[in-house]
Amino acid sequence: MKLAIVGVGKLGLALLEGVTARGVIPASEIGLLDANTTRAGEIAGHTGARVITRAQLGGAERILVALQPRVFPEVCEWLALENVGYISTMAGVSVATLVRRLGTQRVVRVMPNLAATIGRSQTAITGPREAQEAGDLAFALTVFGAVGDAYDLPEHLFNAFTGMSASGPAYAAVVAEALADGGVRMGLPRPLANELAAKLLVSTGELLQRRAHPAMLKDEVASPGGTTIAGLEALEAAGVRGGLIQAVVAATRRGTELGHDQE
């Protein structure tokens, strides 16, 4: 096996579909291990991957650990194997903790976001020198590059990346919901308001990538004495900017706390 995926939730499935669709790894060389064996079997059935047991994990060149951080201490006993490289998506679990619990320096820590399910993720990736020399880091960059953009990022920035990018889709969803509520408040039908809000975020993201700074787009839309500047004044009065900053700060701190729970 080129890769064993332990935990076939939304992310595990997204990666499986991404790497197979783009020819990074043949489905026949991917093994799936999940507590929900029925689900794993169904996924294997329509992707061409195969369901494996714990005893077969040692036959994998690399293992992707896509589990919740809270269950990691419970699975280390059977997950720690020799001559295997590990890729972890577990939020807050540091490289040092992975090394200690898995008994190897061949560990790569990654942090994607939900957009991996549509091939548009932003993923931070880091690992020690041993993981680089063994090709594990390059492998992870290739795998996660199949479901979006992958960034080789210093580990001390991981919790900040998590607090902004990994948690970011939830913040953006709240913004979209609030915009739609505003539209409904002023008379727009709910289905139309929801559709407009979603498309607004998508198109604005495209526009932002073509400008050097978000303020440039804001200034283009806000004409003197117009409707937009009146709306922006209301946002400032409501503290929306500060609220979003504090959301990133709070999520970053929570990521640090999760890491301490694993030490």
N, C-alpha and C positions, 0 to 999 in steps of 0.2 A: 504493500500500500504506500502510495506517495503521501497520503494524508488521512488521518482519522479525525473525525469531528465528534467531540464529546459534548453533547447538548445541542439538539437539533431544533432550537426554537426559531424565532423569526430571523435572527442574525445568521445562525448556522445554515438555515435553508437558503437565505439570500446569498451567502458565500458559495454554497454548493451550486446553486443555479448560475451564479456569476462566473465561476472558474470553469464550469463545464461548457457554458454557452460560448465563452470566448476561447476555448481550447487550451486553457492554461494547464488543466489536469483532466485526463479522461475520467468519466464517471466510474468506470470499472476499477480505477485505482484509488477510490475514496471509500472509506468505511464510516459507518454511522453508529454511534452508541448513545442511547438515550433511555432514561427511565421509562418513558412511554414507548414501549416496543411496538405497539400497534401503529402509532404515528410514524415512527422510524421506518417501519415496514412499508407503509403507504408511500412515504417520500422516496424510499429506495425503489419502489415499484415504478414510479413515474419519472425517475431521474436516471436510473441505471446504476446508482451506487449500491453498496451492499450493507446490510446490517451485520454488525460484529458484536462479539462478547468482550468482556473485560480481558479474558485470557488471550484474545487475539490482538489486543492493543500493541503488544510488543513487536508485531509484524509491520508496524507503521514507521515510516521514516520520520514523520513529524505528526504531532498531535495538537489540534486546535481545541483549547479549553474554552468553551462558550457557555459557562455556567454562572449562576448568581454567586457573588463573593461569599455569601453566608454559608454556602454548602462546601466551599473549597476545603476547609479543614477536615471535613468528613470523608472526602474522596482521595486525599493525598496518599493514603496507605497503598491503594491499588493503582493509583495514577502515576506514581513515581517509578520510572523504568530506566534501564540503562540503554545507552546508545540511541537516544531519541531526542529530537528537538521539540520544544514546546512553544506554542503561540497562545497567549492568554488575552481574552477580551474582558476580563473581570475588572470592573471599576474599582479603583483605589488600591488594588493589589500590586505592590511595588515589585520591581525586578529583584530586589534583595529578598523579599518574602518568597517569591517564586523559586529563587535559587535555593533558599533554605528548605522549603517544604518539598521541592521536587528532587533535590540532591544533585543538581546539574547547573552548569553555567550556560547551557544551551537553551536559554529562555528569551522570548521576545514578548514584550508587552505592547498591546495595541488598544486603541480606543476609537471605534467607528461611531456612526450615528445611524438613526433609523432609515435614513435615505439610502442605505445599502440595499434595502429591499426593492429599490427602483433603479439601482446602479448609479446613484448620485451621492454617495457618502463622502464625508471628509474623515479620514482616518489618521490618527497619530500613531507612530511606530517607533519603538526604541528597544535596544538590547545591549548586553555587554560585549566586549571584544570577542569572547569565545563564540557568541552567536553569530557575529559578523564573519569570523573566520570559517565557521562551519557552513556558511551560506544560508543560515536561518533567517537573518534579517532581510537579505535580498529576496528570499522566498516569500516572506510575509509582505514585502512591498509589492511583489508581483500578484499575490493572491488578492490583497485588498485593493490593488489598482484595477482589478477586474470588476469592482463594484463602486468605483468612484475615484477620488483623488487621495493618494497616500502621501504622508509627510513624515520624513525622518526627523523626529523632534526630541530634544533633550528631555530626560525624564522629569526634571524639576518643573517643567511646564505642563505636565500631563494633567494635573488636577484642574488647572486653569482651562486647558483645552476641553476637558470633560465638562466643566461648568458652563462654558460658552457654546462649544460646537456640538458635543454629544447631547447636552440637555436642550440646546437651542431650538430644535423642532417644536418642543412643548411651548416655549416662549412665543415663537412665531404663530403657533396655533391659537394661543390666547389673544394675540394681536388681531388675527383674522376674525376670531369670534367676536371680539369687541367692535371691530369695524362693521361687521355684519349686523350686530345689535344696533349700532348707531344708524345704519341704513334703515332697519326695520322701524326704529323709533321715529324716523322722519318719513315713513310711509312706503318704503320699498317692500315688495313681497319677500318673505323669508328665503325661498329657494333662490331667487335672483340675488339677494344680498349675500348669501353664502357663496354662490358661484363667483360673484364679482370680487369678494374678499380673497378667495383662493387664487384667482387669476391675477389679482393685483400683486400679491406677494411673489408669484412666479415671475411676472413681467418686471417688477421692480428689481428683483435679484439680477435679472439679465442686464437691466440698465446700470445697476451699481457696478457690475464687472467691467463696464466700459468707461468708468470714471475713476479718477485718482483718489477721490475722497467722497464719502456719502454726502457731505455738505454741499458739494457741487450739484448733485441731483436735487437736493432740497431747495437750493437757491434758484435752480432753473424753473421749478414748479411754482415757487412762491413769488408772485408778482406784487409790486407795491400796492398796498391798500386793498388787496384781493381776498378771495375766500380762503386760500390756503394759509396765508399768514395769520388769518384769524383763527383757523384751526390749530396751527402750530402754537399760538399763544395759549390756547386752551390746554394743549398737551403739556406745556411748560407749567402752567398753573396747577395741573393735576399731578405733577411730579412723575410723569411717565418715563422720562429719560433716567431719572434717578432710580426708579423702581426696577428698570431693566438692568441697570448696573448692579444693583443690590442682589438681583436674582442670580447673576453670574458669580458674585462674591459668595453668596450663601451656598450655591451648588459646589463651588470650588472647595469651600471649607468642609462640606459634607463628604466630598471625595477624600479629603485628607483624613477625616474621621473613620471612613470605611477602611482605609489603609491601616490605621492604628489598630482596628479591630482584628486584623490578621497577624499582627506582630506577636 
